[in-house]
Structures are given as structure tokens and as C-alpha cells.
Amino acid sequence: MERKLDHLVERLKKVHGDRLVTVVLYGSAAAGDHHERYSDLNILCVLTQITPRELADSEQVFRWWRDLGNPAPLLLSEHELRTSTDCFAIEFHDITRRHRVLYGSDIVSALPVDDSFYRAQVEHELRAKLLRLRQKASGILSDKNLLRQLLADSVSTFCVLFRHALALHGVDGDMKKRDLLSQARQQFGIDAAPFEKLLDLREGKIKPGEIEPGPLLDQYLKEISAVIDAVDRLQK
């Protein structure tokens, strides 16, 4: 991982020069909860400005980074960084809370996050991810292997969103998934077993054949819906 990050920074420095303000690692890798198979390396790249020239200069670097299996870096100008925290409150809360500066100055630690639409964004993301999970599952229900993989791939996303649901309820959610699920159990009264079972699968503690994905999907969806309801009630 460290070699990949070093190569990324060197390539960004080469193409952007003094236009490159900072490169920041955030997400599970910055929090010490990175899983080589299931976790992404999430990068924030801030430039002095972003025009078609900067996009063209980034093309080869971003293509190389995506070919390694990572999402393209989040590319922002300094102005955008300061003015977009209201509509990306989830992302900026994650970045400011746990990050590692790979290059440049730390301009995110003290960044004020505007929570005006935070609750609505958390509910929207939870509902959207739930609907997307249903859509994907509906096309592979008869294939147990694919369904298991779908569920295992999704658990990290829902853990992130559960952490923000907890934050809305005044709970400082843990960055470690299992501790976070324990907090969600206490706060929302959910059964964390389906999430923990998927984490066991990802970590090789149980074999795929030990999981019957159909019943697990049913329980998984119910517990996600319970968290959504808890977030929805906050607007009442």
C-alpha cells in the first residue's frame, strides 16, 4: 500500500507541479481498518484551480490509479474545498476526522463542516444504497456465490453510513467496524449478527458455504431499514 501511495504522489507532483496543494489519504486506510481485498484507497487531491488543462494532466495518473483497483482521486480546487462541505458533509466529516497528509499542507484538519443538510444526506445515502442493493440482489438471487459476494462487498459502505447515523444521534462512532456495529446495536436496537457474519467471511474466519445468503439478505435488509427509520425520525 505504501509503495502505491508513494508512486501516486510522485506522479501527481510531476504533472501538476506547484499547482498541487495537498494530497490526502482518508477512509479505512487512514483509520487503520484497511482490507486489501475489500477496501479502497481513498484520495483527496487539492489543486490551486481546476480547468480542462488540469483534467488533461491528471488523465494518465488517474487511469493508472483506477487500473490498480482504486477509485479515482477526489479532485477539488482550494475554493471548492472551502465552499462544498454543506453538500458533502458525510465525506468531509470522514476526511477531517481520519486522514493522513501524503503531500503538502494539512488544510483539512481545521476545515469547518456545514451540517445544514447532513441528516438529509445520511438518509438519502442509506436509502439509495439500500435500493441499489435490492436491485442488484434481485438479478442474482438464484446464484448463491454472487449473492454472498454482493453482501460482503456492501458491508463496508453500510458501516460508514451507520457511523454517520450514530453521529446524528450524538454518538462518536468507532472507526473499527466491529466496535461500530456494537454501538449501532446499543443505539438502534439492531441485530448486528448479519453484518458480523459478513465481516467473518471477508476475513476468512468462515467459509462461503457456511453462509446461506438468502435468509441473510432478508435479515440484513431489515436491520438497515431500522437504522434508516431512526435517521428519518430525527426530522420529526
C-alpha positions in Angstrom: 0.0 0.0 0.0 2.7 2.5 0.9 4.6 2.0 -2.3 1.4 2.6 -4.3 0.8 5.8 -2.3 4.4 7.0 -2.9 4.1 6.4 -6.6 0.8 8.2 -6.8 2.2 11.3 -5.0 5.2 11.4 -7.3 3.1 11.2 -10.4 0.8 13.9 -9.2 3.7 16.2 -8.3 5.2 15.5 -11.8 2.1 16.5 -13.7 0.8 19.3 -11.5 4.0 20.9 -10.1 3.3 23.9 -7.9 -0.5 23.7 -8.7 -0.6 20.7 -6.3 -1.7 22.0 -2.9 -2.1 18.7 -0.9 -2.7 15.0 -1.3 -4.6 13.3 1.5 -5.4 9.7 2.2 -8.7 9.2 4.0 -11.2 6.4 4.7 -10.4 2.9 6.1 -6.7 3.0 5.1 -6.2 6.2 7.1 -8.1 4.7 10.1 -6.1 1.5 10.2 -9.0 -0.6 9.1 -7.9 -1.3 5.6 -8.7 -4.7 4.0 -6.6 -5.4 0.9 -9.3 -7.2 -1.0 -12.4 -5.2 0.0 -11.1 -1.7 0.9 -10.3 1.2 -1.4 -7.5 3.7 -1.1 -9.4 6.9 -1.0 -7.5 10.1 -2.0 -8.3 13.8 -1.9 -6.2 15.8 -4.3 -6.5 19.6 -4.0 -5.2 21.9 -6.7 -5.0 25.7 -6.9 -7.5 25.6 -9.7 -9.2 23.0 -12.0 -9.6 23.7 -15.7 -9.5 21.4 -18.7 -5.7 21.7 -18.5 -5.6 20.1 -15.0 -8.0 17.4 -16.1 -5.9 16.6 -19.1 -2.8 16.5 -17.0 -4.5 14.2 -14.5 -5.8 11.7 -17.1 -2.8 9.3 -17.2 -2.3 9.3 -13.5 -6.0 8.7 -12.7 -6.2 5.9 -15.3 -3.2 4.2 -13.8 -4.7 4.6 -10.3 -8.0 3.1 -11.4 -6.2 0.2 -13.1 -4.8 -0.7 -9.7 -8.4 -1.1 -8.5 -8.8 2.2 -6.7 -11.5 4.9 -7.2 -10.3 8.0 -9.0 -9.0 10.6 -6.5 -11.4 13.3 -5.4 -10.2 16.3 -7.3 -11.0 19.7 -5.8 -9.8 23.3 -6.1 -8.9 25.2 -2.9 -12.1 27.3 -3.4 -14.3 24.2 -3.8 -12.8 22.6 -0.7 -13.9 25.6 1.4 -17.3 26.0 -0.1 -18.7 22.5 -0.6 -18.8 21.0 2.9 -22.5 21.6 3.2 -23.5 19.3 0.3 -20.7 16.7 1.0 -21.0 16.7 4.8 -20.5 12.9 5.0 -17.4 12.9 3.0 -15.9 15.9 4.8 -16.7 14.6 8.2 -14.8 11.4 7.3 -11.9 13.3 5.8 -11.5 15.7 8.7 -11.8 13.0 11.3 -9.3 10.5 10.0 -6.8 11.4 7.3 -3.1 11.3 6.5 -1.4 14.0 4.6 0.7 12.4 1.9 2.0 15.7 0.4 1.6 19.4 1.1 0.0 21.2 3.9 -2.8 19.9 6.2 -5.6 22.2 5.1 -8.4 19.8 6.1 -8.0 19.2 9.9 -9.4 22.6 10.8 -11.9 22.7 7.9 -15.4 23.6 9.3 -18.1 21.3 8.0 -21.5 22.8 7.4 -24.1 20.4 8.8 -27.2 22.2 7.3 -28.1 19.1 5.1 -26.2 16.4 7.0 -29.2 14.5 8.3 -30.9 14.5 4.8 -27.7 13.4 3.1 -27.2 10.5 5.5 -30.8 9.4 5.0 -30.5 9.8 1.2 -27.3 7.7 1.1 -28.7 5.0 3.3 -31.9 4.7 1.2 -30.1 4.9 -2.1 -27.6 2.2 -1.1 -30.5 0.0 0.2 -32.4 0.4 -3.1 -29.3 -0.3 -5.1 -28.6 -3.4 -3.1 -32.1 -4.7 -3.7 -31.8 -4.0 -7.4 -28.6 -5.9 -7.7 -29.8 -8.8 -5.5 -33.0 -9.2 -7.5 -30.9 -10.2 -10.5 -28.7 -12.8 -8.8 -30.9 -14.4 -6.1 -30.5 -17.9 -7.6 -26.7 -17.6 -7.6 -25.6 -18.1 -4.0 -21.9 -17.2 -4.8 -22.8 -13.9 -6.4 -25.2 -13.0 -3.7 -22.7 -13.7 -1.0 -20.1 -11.6 -2.8 -22.6 -8.7 -3.2 -23.4 -8.7 0.5 -19.7 -8.9 1.5 -18.9 -6.0 -0.8 -21.6 -3.9 0.6 -21.0 -4.2 4.4 -18.2 -1.5 4.5 -20.5 1.1 2.9 -23.2 0.5 5.4 -20.8 0.6 8.3 -19.7 4.0 7.1 -23.2 5.2 6.9 -24.1 3.7 10.3 -21.3 5.7 11.8 -22.9 8.9 10.4 -26.3 7.8 11.7 -24.7 7.4 15.1 -23.1 10.9 14.8 -26.6 12.4 14.2 -27.7 10.8 17.5 -24.7 12.3 19.3 -22.6 9.1 19.4 -19.0 9.2 18.3 -18.9 6.1 16.1 -15.8 4.0 16.2 -13.7 3.6 13.0 -13.3 -0.1 13.6 -16.3 -1.9 12.0 -17.0 -4.4 14.8 -16.9 -1.8 17.5 -19.1 0.4 15.4 -21.6 -2.4 15.0 -21.7 -2.9 18.8 -22.5 0.8 19.1 -25.2 0.6 16.5 -26.7 -2.4 18.3 -26.9 -0.3 21.5 -28.2 2.9 19.9 -30.7 1.5 17.3 -31.5 -1.9 18.8 -30.5 -3.7 15.6 -29.2 -7.3 15.4 -25.6 -6.9 14.3 -25.2 -10.7 13.5 -25.6 -10.5 9.7 -23.0 -7.7 9.5 -20.6 -9.6 11.7 -21.1 -12.8 9.7 -20.1 -10.9 6.5 -17.1 -9.5 8.2 -16.1 -13.0 9.3 -16.5 -14.1 5.6 -14.3 -11.2 4.4 -11.6 -12.0 7.0 -11.6 -15.7 6.2 -12.9 -16.8 9.6 -15.7 -18.7 8.0 -16.1 -20.4 4.6 -18.6 -19.2 2.0 -20.5 -22.4 2.2 -21.3 -21.7 5.9 -23.4 -18.8 4.9 -26.9 -19.2 3.4 -27.2 -15.9 1.5 -31.0 -15.8 1.0 -32.0 -15.7 4.7 -29.0 -13.5 5.5 -30.2 -11.0 2.9 -33.6 -10.8 4.4 -32.2 -10.1 7.9 -29.6 -7.7 6.5 -32.2 -5.5 4.8 -34.4 -5.4 7.9 -31.6 -4.1 10.1 -30.5 -1.5 7.5 -34.2 -0.3 7.3 -34.2 0.0 11.1 -31.3 2.4 11.0 -32.9 4.4 8.2 -36.1 4.8 10.3 -34.0 6.1 13.2 -32.4 8.7 11.0 -35.8 9.6 9.5 -37.4 10.2 12.9 -34.8 12.9 13.6 -36.6 15.3 11.2 -39.9 15.0 13.0 
